[in-house]
Amino acid sequence: MERETQKTIVIAGAGFAGLRLAMELKNTDYKVLIIDQHNYHQFQPLMYQVATARLEPTSISFPLRKIFQEYKNTTVRIAEITQVNPDTKTLSTSIGNFSYDYLVLSFGTRTNYFGNEGLQKYAYPMKSVPEALQLRNHILQTFEDSIKADPKALEAMLNFVVVGGGPTGVELAGALAEMKKNVLPKDYPDMDFSDLKVYLLEGLPNTLNNMSDASKKKSQEYLEDLGVIVETNTMVESYDGETVQLKGGRELKSKNVIWAAGVTGKRLNGIPEEALVRGNRIKVNRLHELINTPDIYAIGDIAYMETGDFPKGHPQLASVAISQAVHLAENFKLKLKGKPLKFYEYKDKGSMATIGKRKAVVDLPQFSFQGRFAWFFWMLVHIMLILNLKNKLVIFINWVMSYFTNDSTLRVILKLPKGEEKVKEV
């Protein structure tokens, strides 16, 4: 095919879905343009380990230009996406407009505060590397401040409240409990952290509500064994930076509220209102196409597709995003050959979560298992998903050292020049 006639695919977002789609289209007869607000791909499943000083952010961050150095048909631009213009087939960004033949929306989701301004202002999210670093700074600085704090202020300082009992909340609460047990007595031998409490609040009846009954039960058991105070059927009504107001009138004093209770899509100008469903996800057909919007597709967490097996849409998991990207890439290749396109069907690969050392739960399509083997299985799967060999080795070495020492060497407070301000959510 002559270069002049190459079709241009613009991929808006370099998460699991967008990144994999671009990789699958390597050196095809398409021009591929990736646009993302960051110059790196971030591995979100291990974000909590950055926040708890177990991994450095560079271990889970992969520069986009480095990834695509050998891709002759792929270009990267760093910009904020502001609007889709279906009539002119252009995408508006903070650095100008880009024309497309096919547009793929894969910009993922952002933290959902459900309209609660107090939570949005004072609670700590953990959806990006900058947010994870900010949380790490806050956690470590809290321990330092507690040394000289007024006894009346200690309760709020030493209460850590994680809101949301999904995988992120469960894993973070477990990591904080292990930090209390294994790290703080060694770092602060002159301090008594016995009053430090880790709460996990979940509005539904169980932790890990989308997993099997065995995994729900075992995850809560593991957390409680670590000393986490698990409260299910518990809703947060408001937070003012000092006090968590729970539904029913009860209060918790805390300066450390971490919000892991939900996500929502970013509303993008130009996307028809009828294409948006709950959580601002974008409704697509079995070919990943937006309804009544030619040549625009959506994949990954932002996409909502109803199928026989998933009448309420697919779960927002990395495995789904990668699967959709591979399928859409196959269809793009079929377009080049003039062959019929294939409908998408997701084969459930299962889900998993780790709660602490030698504690994890795994649900596979045919069976589930928990405990030590599940923990090793969780580590193996995540190591395999890491993009390059160097990062695989760095993460593996960190995990091995942590396994034998119950410690890490990464507890460094890196403040912003103007002090510790809340990261602007993008």
C-alpha positions as a LaTeX table, in Angstrom:
\begin{tabular}{lrrr}
\hline
Residue & $x$ (\AA) & $y$ (\AA) & $z$ (\AA) \\
\hline
Met1 & 0.00 & 0.00 & 0.00 \\
Glu2 & 1.34 & 3.43 & $-0.86$ \\
Arg3 & 2.16 & 5.68 & 2.08 \\
Glu4 & $-0.21$ & 8.38 & 0.78 \\
Thr5 & $-3.20$ & 6.06 & 1.10 \\
Gln6 & $-2.44$ & 4.82 & 4.62 \\
Lys7 & $-5.33$ & 5.16 & 7.02 \\
Thr8 & $-4.64$ & 6.92 & 10.32 \\
Ile9 & $-5.70$ & 5.37 & 13.62 \\
Val10 & $-5.62$ & 7.79 & 16.54 \\
Ile11 & $-5.53$ & 6.10 & 19.94 \\
Ala12 & $-6.67$ & 8.37 & 22.77 \\
Gly13 & $-5.09$ & 6.98 & 25.93 \\
Ala14 & $-2.13$ & 4.67 & 26.61 \\
Gly15 & $-3.49$ & 2.48 & 29.36 \\
Phe16 & $-3.64$ & $-1.30$ & 29.03 \\
Ala17 & $-6.09$ & $-1.13$ & 26.12 \\
Gly18 & $-4.54$ & 1.69 & 24.10 \\
Leu19 & $-0.99$ & 0.47 & 24.59 \\
Arg20 & $-1.79$ & $-3.09$ & 23.58 \\
Leu21 & $-3.74$ & $-1.95$ & 20.51 \\
Ala22 & $-0.76$ & 0.10 & 19.29 \\
Met23 & 1.58 & $-2.83$ & 19.92 \\
Glu24 & $-0.66$ & $-5.21$ & 17.98 \\
Leu25 & $-0.66$ & $-2.80$ & 15.02 \\
Lys26 & 3.14 & $-2.69$ & 14.84 \\
Asn27 & 4.42 & $-2.07$ & 11.30 \\
Thr28 & 1.01 & $-2.63$ & 9.70 \\
Asp29 & $-0.27$ & $-0.48$ & 6.82 \\
Tyr30 & $-1.82$ & 1.95 & 9.27 \\
Lys31 & $-0.42$ & 5.16 & 10.63 \\
Val32 & $-0.86$ & 4.95 & 14.38 \\
Leu33 & $-0.89$ & 8.05 & 16.59 \\
Ile34 & $-1.00$ & 7.64 & 20.38 \\
Ile35 & $-2.10$ & 10.63 & 22.43 \\
Asp36 & $-1.86$ & 10.60 & 26.22 \\
Gln37 & $-1.56$ & 13.23 & 28.94 \\
His38 & 1.46 & 11.38 & 30.37 \\
Asn39 & 4.61 & 10.36 & 28.53 \\
Tyr40 & 4.48 & 6.96 & 30.16 \\
His41 & 2.27 & 3.92 & 30.59 \\
Gln42 & 1.50 & 3.18 & 34.24 \\
Phe43 & 0.91 & $-0.29$ & 35.63 \\
Gln44 & $-2.04$ & 0.40 & 37.91 \\
Pro45 & $-2.34$ & $-2.99$ & 39.68 \\
Leu46 & 0.89 & $-2.26$ & 41.58 \\
Met47 & 0.15 & 1.39 & 42.34 \\
Tyr48 & $-0.55$ & 0.58 & 45.98 \\
Gln49 & 3.01 & $-0.73$ & 46.36 \\
Val50 & 4.35 & 2.66 & 45.28 \\
Ala51 & 2.06 & 4.34 & 47.80 \\
Thr52 & 3.36 & 2.11 & 50.61 \\
Ala53 & 7.05 & 2.48 & 49.64 \\
Arg54 & 7.52 & $-1.08$ & 48.40 \\
Leu55 & 8.30 & $-0.13$ & 44.81 \\
Glu56 & 9.69 & 2.94 & 43.13 \\
Pro57 & 7.42 & 4.64 & 40.59 \\
Thr58 & 9.91 & 3.92 & 37.80 \\
Ser59 & 9.33 & 0.20 & 38.38 \\
Ile60 & 5.74 & 0.49 & 37.19 \\
Ser61 & 6.11 & 3.37 & 34.69 \\
Phe62 & 7.16 & 2.81 & 31.09 \\
Pro63 & 8.12 & 5.74 & 28.78 \\
Leu64 & 5.95 & 5.61 & 25.68 \\
Arg65 & 8.63 & 6.82 & 23.31 \\
Lys66 & 10.97 & 4.08 & 24.54 \\
Ile67 & 8.30 & 1.42 & 24.02 \\
Phe68 & 7.67 & 2.49 & 20.42 \\
Gln69 & 11.23 & 3.20 & 19.30 \\
Glu70 & 11.19 & 0.30 & 16.85 \\
Tyr71 & 7.68 & 0.93 & 15.53 \\
Lys72 & 8.01 & 2.53 & 12.10 \\
Asn73 & 4.31 & 3.38 & 11.82 \\
Thr74 & 3.71 & 4.75 & 15.33 \\
Thr75 & 3.92 & 8.33 & 16.65 \\
Val76 & 3.46 & 9.58 & 20.23 \\
Arg77 & 2.09 & 12.94 & 21.32 \\
Ile78 & 1.71 & 14.15 & 24.90 \\
Ala79 & $-1.43$ & 16.26 & 25.27 \\
Glu80 & $-4.73$ & 16.59 & 27.06 \\
Ile81 & $-7.68$ & 15.52 & 24.93 \\
Thr82 & $-10.49$ & 18.06 & 24.98 \\
Gln83 & $-13.02$ & 17.26 & 22.26 \\
Val84 & $-14.03$ & 14.86 & 19.52 \\
Asn85 & $-15.27$ & 16.37 & 16.26 \\
Pro86 & $-17.03$ & 13.54 & 14.38 \\
Asp87 & $-18.17$ & 15.81 & 11.51 \\
Thr88 & $-14.62$ & 16.80 & 10.57 \\
Lys89 & $-13.02$ & 13.57 & 11.89 \\
Thr90 & $-10.60$ & 15.47 & 14.11 \\
Leu91 & $-9.58$ & 15.20 & 17.74 \\
Ser92 & $-8.99$ & 18.45 & 19.63 \\
Thr93 & $-6.17$ & 18.51 & 22.19 \\
Ser94 & $-4.17$ & 21.00 & 24.22 \\
Ile95 & $-1.53$ & 21.09 & 21.47 \\
Gly96 & $-3.85$ & 21.29 & 18.46 \\
Asn97 & $-6.17$ & 19.20 & 16.31 \\
Phe98 & $-5.36$ & 15.79 & 14.86 \\
Ser99 & $-7.15$ & 14.20 & 11.92 \\
Tyr100 & $-8.14$ & 10.55 & 12.01 \\
Asp101 & $-9.66$ & 7.91 & 9.80 \\
Tyr102 & $-10.41$ & 5.78 & 12.85 \\
Leu103 & $-10.48$ & 7.04 & 16.44 \\
Val104 & $-10.11$ & 4.68 & 19.40 \\
Leu105 & $-11.06$ & 6.02 & 22.83 \\
Ser106 & $-9.11$ & 4.19 & 25.53 \\
Phe107 & $-8.46$ & 6.85 & 28.16 \\
Gly108 & $-9.70$ & 4.76 & 31.08 \\
Thr109 & $-11.45$ & 6.15 & 34.14 \\
Arg110 & $-10.87$ & 8.56 & 37.00 \\
Thr111 & $-11.73$ & 8.51 & 40.70 \\
Asn112 & $-15.46$ & 8.82 & 41.40 \\
Tyr113 & $-16.33$ & 10.81 & 44.54 \\
Phe114 & $-20.07$ & 10.57 & 43.81 \\
Gly115 & $-20.43$ & 14.33 & 43.99 \\
Asn116 & $-19.04$ & 14.63 & 47.53 \\
Glu117 & $-16.94$ & 17.81 & 47.52 \\
Gly118 & $-15.38$ & 17.18 & 50.94 \\
Leu119 & $-14.07$ & 13.79 & 49.91 \\
Gln120 & $-12.77$ & 15.17 & 46.63 \\
Lys121 & $-10.94$ & 17.95 & 48.48 \\
Tyr122 & $-9.47$ & 16.05 & 51.42 \\
Ala123 & $-9.34$ & 12.32 & 50.63 \\
Tyr124 & $-6.37$ & 10.81 & 48.84 \\
Pro125 & $-7.00$ & 9.03 & 45.52 \\
Met126 & $-4.63$ & 6.51 & 43.96 \\
Lys127 & $-5.34$ & 6.34 & 40.23 \\
Ser128 & $-2.01$ & 7.64 & 38.91 \\
Val129 & 1.69 & 7.56 & 39.72 \\
Pro130 & 1.72 & 11.21 & 40.92 \\
Glu131 & $-1.22$ & 10.45 & 43.23 \\
Ala132 & 0.54 & 7.33 & 44.57 \\
Leu133 & 3.68 & 9.37 & 45.25 \\
Gln134 & 1.65 & 12.05 & 46.98 \\
Leu135 & 0.04 & 9.40 & 49.17 \\
Arg136 & 3.45 & 7.89 & 49.98 \\
Asn137 & 4.72 & 11.32 & 51.05 \\
His138 & 1.67 & 11.83 & 53.22 \\
Ile139 & 1.91 & 8.42 & 54.90 \\
Leu140 & 5.62 & 8.78 & 55.68 \\
Gln141 & 5.27 & 12.39 & 56.84 \\
Thr142 & 2.43 & 11.36 & 59.15 \\
Phe143 & 4.75 & 8.94 & 60.93 \\
Glu144 & 7.36 & 11.68 & 61.32 \\
Asp145 & 4.82 & 14.21 & 62.60 \\
Ser146 & 3.42 & 11.76 & 65.12 \\
Ile147 & 6.72 & 11.81 & 67.04 \\
Lys148 & 6.15 & 15.36 & 68.25 \\
Ala149 & 2.37 & 15.56 & 68.01 \\
Asp150 & 0.07 & 16.65 & 70.79 \\
Pro151 & $-1.50$ & 13.52 & 72.35 \\
Lys152 & $-4.96$ & 14.93 & 71.60 \\
Ala153 & $-4.14$ & 14.99 & 67.87 \\
Leu154 & $-2.69$ & 11.48 & 67.71 \\
Glu155 & $-5.99$ & 9.65 & 67.21 \\
Ala156 & $-6.72$ & 11.43 & 63.93 \\
Met157 & $-3.10$ & 11.09 & 62.83 \\
Leu158 & $-2.89$ & 7.37 & 63.54 \\
Asn159 & $-6.24$ & 6.34 & 62.06 \\
Phe160 & $-5.88$ & 5.26 & 58.43 \\
Val161 & $-9.23$ & 4.88 & 56.70 \\
Val162 & $-9.38$ & 3.08 & 53.35 \\
Val163 & $-12.78$ & 3.46 & 51.70 \\
Gly164 & $-13.69$ & 0.76 & 49.19 \\
Gly165 & $-13.42$ & $-3.01$ & 49.57 \\
Gly166 & $-12.42$ & $-3.87$ & 46.00 \\
Pro167 & $-8.95$ & $-5.17$ & 45.08 \\
Thr168 & $-7.29$ & $-1.75$ & 45.43 \\
Gly169 & $-8.74$ & $-1.10$ & 48.88 \\
Val170 & $-8.08$ & $-4.62$ & 50.14 \\
Glu171 & $-4.48$ & $-4.63$ & 48.92 \\
Leu172 & $-3.72$ & $-1.18$ & 50.29 \\
Ala173 & $-5.25$ & $-1.91$ & 53.70 \\
Gly174 & $-3.22$ & $-5.11$ & 53.93 \\
Ala175 & $-0.01$ & $-3.29$ & 53.00 \\
Leu176 & $-0.61$ & $-0.59$ & 55.64 \\
Ala177 & $-1.26$ & $-3.25$ & 58.29 \\
Glu178 & 1.98 & $-5.01$ & 57.39 \\
Met179 & 3.84 & $-1.69$ & 57.56 \\
Lys180 & 2.53 & $-1.21$ & 61.10 \\
Lys181 & 3.62 & $-4.70$ & 62.09 \\
Asn182 & 6.97 & $-5.05$ & 60.34 \\
Val183 & 8.35 & $-1.60$ & 59.53 \\
Leu184 & 7.34 & 0.97 & 62.11 \\
Pro185 & 8.83 & $-0.83$ & 65.16 \\
Lys186 & 12.22 & $-0.86$ & 63.41 \\
Asp187 & 12.07 & 2.67 & 61.97 \\
Tyr188 & 10.72 & 4.24 & 65.18 \\
Pro189 & 12.01 & 2.15 & 68.13 \\
Asp190 & 11.27 & 5.06 & 70.50 \\
Met191 & 7.63 & 5.32 & 69.42 \\
Asp192 & 4.58 & 3.26 & 70.32 \\
Phe193 & 2.41 & 2.69 & 67.27 \\
Ser194 & 0.05 & 0.25 & 68.98 \\
Asp195 & $-2.73$ & 2.83 & 68.66 \\
Leu196 & $-2.36$ & 3.01 & 64.88 \\
Lys197 & $-5.52$ & 1.62 & 63.34 \\
Val198 & $-6.25$ & 0.66 & 59.75 \\
Tyr199 & $-9.94$ & 0.73 & 58.81 \\
Leu200 & $-11.41$ & $-0.70$ & 55.62 \\
Leu201 & $-14.90$ & 0.59 & 54.95 \\
Glu202 & $-17.12$ & $-1.06$ & 52.33 \\
Gly203 & $-20.71$ & $-0.14$ & 51.49 \\
Leu204 & $-21.68$ & $-3.63$ & 50.34 \\
Pro205 & $-21.94$ & $-6.79$ & 52.49 \\
Asn206 & $-18.45$ & $-8.15$ & 51.71 \\
Thr207 & $-14.96$ & $-7.29$ & 50.64 \\
Leu208 & $-14.16$ & $-8.23$ & 47.01 \\
Asn209 & $-17.87$ & $-8.37$ & 46.21 \\
Asn210 & $-17.28$ & $-9.37$ & 42.57 \\
Met211 & $-15.35$ & $-12.49$ & 43.52 \\
Ser212 & $-16.44$ & $-15.94$ & 44.76 \\
Asp213 & $-17.95$ & $-16.48$ & 48.18 \\
Ala214 & $-14.80$ & $-18.30$ & 49.30 \\
Ser215 & $-12.60$ & $-15.38$ & 48.25 \\
Lys216 & $-14.90$ & $-12.83$ & 49.86 \\
Lys217 & $-14.82$ & $-14.70$ & 53.16 \\
Lys218 & $-11.11$ & $-15.45$ & 53.07 \\
Ser219 & $-10.06$ & $-11.92$ & 52.13 \\
Gln220 & $-11.89$ & $-10.48$ & 55.13 \\
Glu221 & $-10.40$ & $-13.17$ & 57.36 \\
Tyr222 & $-6.88$ & $-12.36$ & 56.14 \\
Leu223 & $-7.39$ & $-8.64$ & 56.70 \\
Glu224 & $-8.67$ & $-9.15$ & 60.23 \\
Asp225 & $-5.75$ & $-11.48$ & 60.99 \\
Leu226 & $-3.46$ & $-8.59$ & 60.04 \\
Gly227 & $-5.32$ & $-6.30$ & 62.42 \\
Val228 & $-7.38$ & $-4.37$ & 59.86 \\
Ile229 & $-10.75$ & $-3.23$ & 61.18 \\
Val230 & $-13.14$ & $-4.28$ & 58.40 \\
Glu231 & $-16.56$ & $-2.65$ & 58.38 \\
Thr232 & $-18.95$ & $-3.75$ & 55.65 \\
Asn233 & $-22.41$ & $-2.28$ & 54.95 \\
Thr234 & $-20.81$ & 1.02 & 55.95 \\
Met235 & $-21.29$ & 4.19 & 53.91 \\
Val236 & $-19.24$ & 7.38 & 54.16 \\
Glu237 & $-21.41$ & 10.50 & 54.02 \\
Ser238 & $-18.82$ & 13.26 & 54.33 \\
Tyr239 & $-15.25$ & 14.13 & 55.27 \\
Asp240 & $-13.79$ & 17.48 & 56.30 \\
Gly241 & $-10.11$ & 16.54 & 56.59 \\
Glu242 & $-10.42$ & 15.62 & 60.28 \\
Thr243 & $-13.65$ & 13.68 & 60.75 \\
Val244 & $-15.23$ & 10.93 & 58.67 \\
Gln245 & $-19.00$ & 11.06 & 58.98 \\
Leu246 & $-20.60$ & 7.65 & 58.48 \\
Lys247 & $-24.19$ & 6.95 & 57.55 \\
Gly248 & $-26.12$ & 6.45 & 60.74 \\
Gly249 & $-24.33$ & 9.20 & 62.63 \\
Arg250 & $-21.09$ & 7.52 & 63.75 \\
Glu251 & $-17.82$ & 9.41 & 63.31 \\
Leu252 & $-14.18$ & 8.44 & 62.86 \\
Lys253 & $-11.32$ & 10.81 & 63.51 \\
Ser254 & $-8.75$ & 10.62 & 60.72 \\
Lys255 & $-6.37$ & 12.77 & 58.71 \\
Asn256 & $-5.64$ & 9.84 & 56.43 \\
Val257 & $-8.63$ & 8.91 & 54.27 \\
Ile258 & $-7.78$ & 7.01 & 51.11 \\
Trp259 & $-10.58$ & 6.83 & 48.55 \\
Ala260 & $-10.78$ & 3.60 & 46.56 \\
Ala261 & $-14.55$ & 3.35 & 46.33 \\
Gly262 & $-15.29$ & 3.81 & 42.66 \\
Val263 & $-14.36$ & 5.11 & 39.24 \\
Thr264 & $-16.10$ & 7.09 & 36.54 \\
Gly265 & $-15.34$ & 7.95 & 32.96 \\
Lys266 & $-14.27$ & 11.37 & 31.75 \\
Arg267 & $-16.99$ & 13.14 & 29.78 \\
Leu268 & $-15.52$ & 14.18 & 26.45 \\
Asn269 & $-17.12$ & 16.92 & 24.39 \\
Gly270 & $-18.41$ & 15.62 & 21.09 \\
Ile271 & $-19.44$ & 12.19 & 22.35 \\
Pro272 & $-23.22$ & 11.88 & 21.92 \\
Glu273 & $-25.14$ & 11.93 & 25.19 \\
Glu274 & $-27.04$ & 8.78 & 24.17 \\
Ala275 & $-23.74$ & 6.90 & 23.99 \\
Leu276 & $-23.06$ & 7.44 & 27.70 \\
Val277 & $-24.26$ & 4.98 & 30.34 \\
Arg278 & $-23.79$ & 4.67 & 34.09 \\
Gly279 & $-20.38$ & 5.81 & 35.27 \\
Asn280 & $-19.91$ & 7.80 & 32.04 \\
Arg281 & $-18.85$ & 4.65 & 30.23 \\
Ile282 & $-19.27$ & 4.75 & 26.45 \\
Lys283 & $-21.69$ & 2.24 & 24.97 \\
Val284 & $-20.37$ & 0.25 & 22.02 \\
Asn285 & $-21.51$ & $-2.66$ & 19.89 \\
Arg286 & $-19.82$ & $-6.04$ & 19.51 \\
Leu287 & $-17.31$ & $-4.46$ & 17.11 \\
His288 & $-16.33$ & $-1.82$ & 19.71 \\
Glu289 & $-18.01$ & 0.90 & 17.63 \\
Leu290 & $-19.95$ & 3.79 & 19.15 \\
Ile291 & $-23.61$ & 3.67 & 18.20 \\
Asn292 & $-24.47$ & 6.03 & 15.30 \\
Thr293 & $-20.96$ & 7.52 & 15.35 \\
Pro294 & $-18.95$ & 6.24 & 12.38 \\
Asp295 & $-15.28$ & 5.31 & 12.75 \\
Ile296 & $-15.09$ & 5.93 & 16.51 \\
Tyr297 & $-14.37$ & 3.02 & 18.85 \\
Ala298 & $-13.99$ & 2.58 & 22.60 \\
Ile299 & $-12.09$ & $-0.15$ & 24.46 \\
Gly300 & $-10.90$ & $-0.75$ & 28.00 \\
Asp301 & $-12.44$ & 0.57 & 31.22 \\
Ile302 & $-14.24$ & 3.41 & 29.44 \\
Ala303 & $-16.12$ & 1.02 & 27.13 \\
Tyr304 & $-19.48$ & $-0.54$ & 27.92 \\
Met305 & $-20.53$ & $-3.54$ & 25.82 \\
Glu306 & $-23.51$ & $-5.78$ & 26.55 \\
Thr307 & $-23.21$ & $-9.44$ & 25.57 \\
Gly308 & $-25.04$ & $-12.62$ & 26.51 \\
Asp309 & $-22.47$ & $-13.50$ & 29.17 \\
Phe310 & $-22.09$ & $-9.90$ & 30.33 \\
Pro311 & $-25.51$ & $-8.21$ & 30.08 \\
Lys312 & $-24.34$ & $-5.38$ & 32.36 \\
Gly313 & $-21.04$ & $-4.79$ & 30.63 \\
His314 & $-17.62$ & $-6.30$ & 31.17 \\
Pro315 & $-15.68$ & $-5.88$ & 34.41 \\
Gln316 & $-13.15$ & $-3.05$ & 34.38 \\
Leu317 & $-10.07$ & $-5.27$ & 34.49 \\
Ala318 & $-6.71$ & $-5.22$ & 32.72 \\
Ser319 & $-7.42$ & $-8.64$ & 31.21 \\
Val320 & $-10.61$ & $-7.31$ & 29.57 \\
Ala321 & $-8.84$ & $-4.20$ & 28.25 \\
Ile322 & $-6.03$ & $-6.26$ & 26.73 \\
Ser323 & $-8.47$ & $-8.76$ & 25.22 \\
Gln324 & $-10.53$ & $-5.99$ & 23.61 \\
Ala325 & $-7.38$ & $-4.36$ & 22.20 \\
Val326 & $-6.21$ & $-7.61$ & 20.63 \\
His327 & $-9.64$ & $-8.20$ & 19.09 \\
Leu328 & $-9.95$ & $-4.68$ & 17.69 \\
Ala329 & $-6.45$ & $-4.92$ & 16.21 \\
Glu330 & $-7.45$ & $-8.16$ & 14.48 \\
Asn331 & $-10.50$ & $-6.44$ & 13.01 \\
Phe332 & $-8.40$ & $-3.51$ & 11.78 \\
Lys333 & $-6.16$ & $-6.01$ & 10.03 \\
Leu334 & $-9.20$ & $-7.71$ & 8.50 \\
Lys335 & $-10.32$ & $-4.31$ & 7.19 \\
Leu336 & $-7.07$ & $-4.01$ & 5.26 \\
Lys337 & $-7.75$ & $-7.35$ & 3.61 \\
Gly338 & $-11.40$ & $-6.59$ & 2.90 \\
Lys339 & $-12.51$ & $-9.55$ & 5.01 \\
Pro340 & $-15.58$ & $-9.76$ & 7.30 \\
Leu341 & $-15.11$ & $-8.46$ & 10.82 \\
Lys342 & $-15.57$ & $-10.61$ & 13.92 \\
Phe343 & $-17.78$ & $-9.92$ & 16.94 \\
Tyr344 & $-16.09$ & $-9.67$ & 20.31 \\
Glu345 & $-16.63$ & $-12.30$ & 22.99 \\
Tyr346 & $-14.72$ & $-12.19$ & 26.27 \\
Lys347 & $-13.60$ & $-15.42$ & 27.88 \\
Asp348 & $-13.40$ & $-14.81$ & 31.60 \\
Lys349 & $-9.83$ & $-15.35$ & 32.82 \\
Gly350 & $-10.70$ & $-14.82$ & 36.47 \\
Ser351 & $-9.65$ & $-12.27$ & 39.07 \\
Met352 & $-7.34$ & $-12.06$ & 42.05 \\
Ala353 & $-6.16$ & $-9.93$ & 44.93 \\
Thr354 & $-3.34$ & $-10.09$ & 47.45 \\
Ile355 & $-3.89$ & $-9.16$ & 51.07 \\
Gly356 & $-0.39$ & $-9.55$ & 52.47 \\
Lys357 & 2.61 & $-11.83$ & 52.66 \\
Arg358 & 1.56 & $-15.36$ & 51.68 \\
Lys359 & $-2.06$ & $-14.22$ & 51.64 \\
Ala360 & $-4.01$ & $-13.92$ & 48.38 \\
Val361 & $-7.24$ & $-15.04$ & 46.75 \\
Val362 & $-7.60$ & $-16.22$ & 43.17 \\
Asp363 & $-10.77$ & $-16.99$ & 41.21 \\
Leu364 & $-10.30$ & $-18.87$ & 37.95 \\
Pro365 & $-13.18$ & $-19.77$ & 35.62 \\
Gln366 & $-13.47$ & $-23.33$ & 36.95 \\
Phe367 & $-12.29$ & $-23.03$ & 40.56 \\
Ser368 & $-10.87$ & $-20.71$ & 43.20 \\
Phe369 & $-8.06$ & $-21.03$ & 45.71 \\
Gln370 & $-6.55$ & $-18.99$ & 48.50 \\
Gly371 & $-3.43$ & $-18.79$ & 50.61 \\
Arg372 & 0.27 & $-19.25$ & 49.91 \\
Phe373 & $-0.07$ & $-20.78$ & 46.43 \\
Ala374 & $-2.54$ & $-18.07$ & 45.44 \\
Trp375 & 0.01 & $-15.47$ & 46.58 \\
Phe376 & 2.76 & $-16.96$ & 44.41 \\
Phe377 & 0.30 & $-17.21$ & 41.51 \\
Trp378 & $-0.62$ & $-13.52$ & 41.95 \\
Met379 & 3.05 & $-12.54$ & 41.85 \\
Leu380 & 3.74 & $-14.67$ & 38.76 \\
Val381 & 0.83 & $-13.18$ & 36.79 \\
His382 & 1.82 & $-9.61$ & 37.64 \\
Ile383 & 5.48 & $-10.18$ & 36.80 \\
Met384 & 4.42 & $-11.57$ & 33.42 \\
Leu385 & 2.30 & $-8.48$ & 32.69 \\
Ile386 & 5.21 & $-6.08$ & 33.32 \\
Leu387 & 6.44 & $-4.77$ & 29.96 \\
Asn388 & 10.20 & $-5.18$ & 29.99 \\
Leu389 & 12.82 & $-7.50$ & 31.44 \\
Lys390 & 14.59 & $-4.81$ & 33.47 \\
Asn391 & 11.42 & $-3.86$ & 35.36 \\
Lys392 & 10.50 & $-7.51$ & 35.83 \\
Leu393 & 13.89 & $-8.09$ & 37.49 \\
Val394 & 13.71 & $-4.94$ & 39.63 \\
Ile395 & 10.24 & $-5.82$ & 40.92 \\
Phe396 & 11.16 & $-9.47$ & 41.48 \\
Ile397 & 14.32 & $-8.52$ & 43.44 \\
Asn398 & 12.35 & $-6.06$ & 45.56 \\
Trp399 & 9.77 & $-8.71$ & 46.32 \\
Val400 & 12.38 & $-11.33$ & 47.21 \\
Met401 & 14.22 & $-8.96$ & 49.55 \\
Ser402 & 10.95 & $-7.88$ & 51.13 \\
Tyr403 & 9.95 & $-11.53$ & 51.61 \\
Phe404 & 13.07 & $-12.33$ & 53.64 \\
Thr405 & 13.46 & $-9.02$ & 55.47 \\
Asn406 & 9.84 & $-7.83$ & 55.84 \\
Asp407 & 11.23 & $-4.44$ & 54.88 \\
Ser408 & 12.07 & $-2.12$ & 52.00 \\
Thr409 & 14.61 & 0.66 & 51.47 \\
Leu410 & 12.32 & 3.05 & 49.62 \\
Arg411 & 10.83 & 5.15 & 52.40 \\
Val412 & 11.96 & 8.50 & 51.00 \\
Ile413 & 9.80 & 11.62 & 51.31 \\
Leu414 & 9.93 & 13.59 & 48.06 \\
Lys415 & 8.01 & 16.81 & 48.52 \\
Leu416 & 6.92 & 19.24 & 45.85 \\
Pro417 & 8.89 & 22.52 & 45.86 \\
Lys418 & 5.92 & 24.50 & 47.23 \\
Gly419 & 5.00 & 21.96 & 49.87 \\
Glu420 & 2.73 & 18.98 & 49.76 \\
Glu421 & $-0.24$ & 20.10 & 47.69 \\
Lys422 & $-2.94$ & 17.79 & 46.48 \\
Val423 & $-2.19$ & 16.51 & 43.00 \\
Lys424 & $-4.53$ & 18.00 & 40.41 \\
Glu425 & $-6.73$ & 15.20 & 39.10 \\
Val426 & $-6.64$ & 14.78 & 35.34 \\
\hline
\end{tabular}
